[in-house]
Amino acid sequence: MKASELKRIEIRFAPTSDNLGNFDPADPNASYAYRYGRGFANAPAKPEFAPFIVNPAGIYSFQDYAVSMPLAVYDMDADPPRRLAVGYLENNASGGTVDGRFWPGGPSDDNFAASGPREWLFIFDEDYSDATPNPANQDDILIGDNMRVMYFSTFTRRNSNAWLAGHVFTHTPNRVNTTATEFTYTVPAPESGTDIEKQSVENIGVFPNPYYGFNPSETSRFSKFVTFNNLPRKATVRVFNLAGQLVRTIDKDDNSQFLRWNLLNQFNFPAASGMYVVHIDMPDLGVSKVLKVAVIQEQEVLDVY
C-alpha cells in the first residue's frame, strides 16, 4: 500500500486469563482471525502441534477462520471507527507455539527467528466479519503479493503477564506528502460591521516606526514614506509637530486599509527630523486614534550645486 493509504489504527486487547493466551471468545474484543501456518508441510515439530495442522501444504498456508485472536483492530480515520479484518501466522518449528490462537512470544523468545514462535499479526484493509471469511484470504499469504495486508507486525511481550481489559495500542502512520497530495481548508467568512471596525481601531499602527533614514519598501531616494495600516474606509489623518503645529492633513476614502504619508509637509517640503503626533479621525465610526511616529531623515548631499 502507498503511505498515503495507511490508516491510523487502534488495537484493543481482550483480557487473557493466563500466560498461554487463553481468553473469553465472547469478549467484544475477541476476533475471528485468518490463521496461517509456516512449515506445515513438514512433520509436527512437537506432538501437540498435530491437531492444529489442518492444511499441510504451501509456504504460509491458510489453516482456518475462527475466534482465535484476543484483540480487535479499528480504523480510527473512519467515522465511526471501522473494525478491520485480522490474521496471524504460526510456526511449525522447535520454538513455535502452534495451538490455534494468536499469542506472541515472551521476553526470552525471538519472534522473528526462523526457529522462534513467529506469531505474526496481519491487519487487512477490509471490513471485519463475524464468522464469514473472505475467500480471497483463504489461501497462502505472501506479504509482497497480498496488497490487502495494510500492516504486518511482529512483537515480543516484555514480560509474562497476561493482557488486561482496557489495554490499547495506537499506531499513527507517517503519511508523506507527494505532488498528488491535496489539502482543503474551510475558513469562516470575514466579520464586518461597525462594531467590528470599532474594535479594529485599537490595531491601527504605522510602519516603519521609527523611520530611520529609509524604508525597505522604498524604490527611490526621492520617494520616502511611512504607512498607516488597519484604517477604515474613511479617515482624516492630521500630523502635528511637538509644538502643536499642523504639519500635514491627509484624507482617506477608499477600501484599502493602508494610507501612506510621503514625509512632506503641507507645502511639499520634507518634514524635519523629530517626533510627530498623529491624530486619526474616523467620522463614520465616531472614534479617533492618536499615534506617535519618529522621523529621522537621512543626510542630504546635493548632486548638483
Secondary structure as UniProt FT lines:
FT   HELIX           3..5
FT   STRAND          9..13
FT   TURN            19..20
FT   TURN            25..26
FT   TURN            28..29
FT   STRAND          31..38
FT   TURN            40..41
FT   HELIX           47..52
FT   STRAND          60..69
FT   STRAND          71..75
FT   TURN            76..77
FT   STRAND          82..91
FT   TURN            94..95
FT   TURN            107..108
FT   TURN            111..112
FT   TURN            114..115
FT   STRAND          120..127
FT   HELIX           135..137
FT   TURN            143..145
FT   TURN            147..148
FT   STRAND          149..153
FT   TURN            165..166
FT   STRAND          168..171
FT   TURN            179..180
FT   HELIX           194..200
FT   HELIX           201..203
FT   STRAND          205..207
FT   STRAND          211..212
FT   TURN            216..217
FT   TURN            221..222
FT   STRAND          226..229
FT   STRAND          234..241
FT   TURN            242..243
FT   STRAND          246..253
FT   STRAND          259..261
FT   TURN            266..267
FT   STRAND          274..282
FT   TURN            283..286
FT   STRAND          287..296
//
